[in-house]
Each structure stands twice: as C-alpha cells, then as structure tokens.
Amino acid sequence: MKSKWWIIGLSIALLLAIISPIASKFPDGLDRFAEDHEFADKAVEPAFTLIPDYSFPGITSEATATIIAGVLGTLVLFGLVFGLASLLKSKNET
C-alpha cells in the first residue's frame, strides 16, 4: 500500500514537469520583489549550473527543453530521495 503513494507522487510530479511550459511567463514572487525594490541586477551567478535556464544544447524548442529539464530533475530527485529512504529504512530494521 505504501508503494502506491510513491507511484502517485512521482506521477503527479512528472505531470507537473510535462505541463510546465504553460506556466506563467511573468517573474515569480522572489524575482518580482527584487525587480520592484530595484536590486535584481545585483544577483550573483551561481558557481556552476547543471541545466542553465532549462536549456539543452541542440534543442531549439524552449518548451521541449523545459519539459526535459523538469522530467530529468524530477527523476534524479526522486531517485535520491527513494535511495535515501531505502537506506534509512534498512538501517531502522536492523
């Protein structure tokens, strides 16, 4: 029964990643606050990025690149969390 919730949660997260291109193009709350208070230009770029601005070399469609980035990020995070949960569960059982 518990495994059913993992599947439902992953399915919802993947669905949200797939429909993410229809999200608003307006800045989110933090970006909007920074723009309104005139300090957005002082933002520092991160030391490295895995998927900068949700773009991939060779993929010209912004929507497709966003979907791939969302699905990839969701699956990687799910794998890490699932692995950690399995590890913690096995430690608690011993």
Buried (B, 14 or more C-beta within 10 A) or exposed (E): EEEEEEEEEBEEBBEEBBEBBEEEEEEEEEEEEBEEEEEBEEEEEEEEEEBEEBBBEEBEEEEEBBBBBBBBBBBEEBEEEEEEEEEEEEEEEE
